[in-house]
Amino acid sequence: VSTSEGAGRSMVSAYLAATRTIKGQKVLLVDADLRHQSGPRPGELLDMAPAENGLYEHLLEAKQLQPQHDETGDLNYIAAAKAGAITDNRGFLAVGAADLAGLIKPFQRARFTIVDLPPVDGLEVTLEMAARLGNALLVVRSGDTRRDDLKRTVAQMNKRGIYCAAAIVLDIPDERLEEAPLFSLPQWGKSLNSWRSVTYA
């Protein structure tokens, strides 16, 4: 989840899913961002075209959910909707009213589950979904999110009993990385110049 739009939630979701499968884990990746005109979806970033039915069609048209599988079968992906299906925000409100955790439970089957949620900024629906899921990763884009906004978001999450496991900061300038003691290990050397993100537990 993130404080505002454009923080990189979908990219982080896709990278986490890919990393977990590389490590030999089975993964369920769920795109729960049913806002009209949201950005690139996790499935697109992983070259997985949307299935015939996603959360949108399931909730509004009672169609059966059809998770996609990668070639190994280790990665299951539940799309927000089939390509071009979301033309309004009805699905967003519907998924907020539904028990998302219960909806995806049959597809988990001992899988590491990653859910791409909409931003929190003023959206009660997102907080409701996150509260039912449990743990959350807060994605922040360096230079875009003000500290006060970040503190407000964490306070909202704490009030709802949502455990923020970590904040993932993207697009950190090179000079900030070079100054950070966390990255001063000599064996890393100049490879730091290629880093653009860091996770703070």
Secondary structure as UniProt FT lines:
FT   TURN            5..6
FT   HELIX           9..22
FT   TURN            23..24
FT   STRAND          27..31
FT   TURN            36..37
FT   HELIX           42..45
FT   TURN            46..47
FT   HELIX           55..61
FT   STRAND          68..69
FT   TURN            71..72
FT   STRAND          75..78
FT   TURN            83..84
FT   HELIX           90..97
FT   HELIX           100..108
FT   TURN            109..110
FT   STRAND          112..116
FT   TURN            121..122
FT   HELIX           124..133
FT   STRAND          135..141
FT   TURN            142..144
FT   HELIX           147..159
FT   TURN            160..161
FT   STRAND          163..170
FT   HELIX           174..179
FT   HELIX           181..183
FT   HELIX           186..194
FT   STRAND          197..200
//
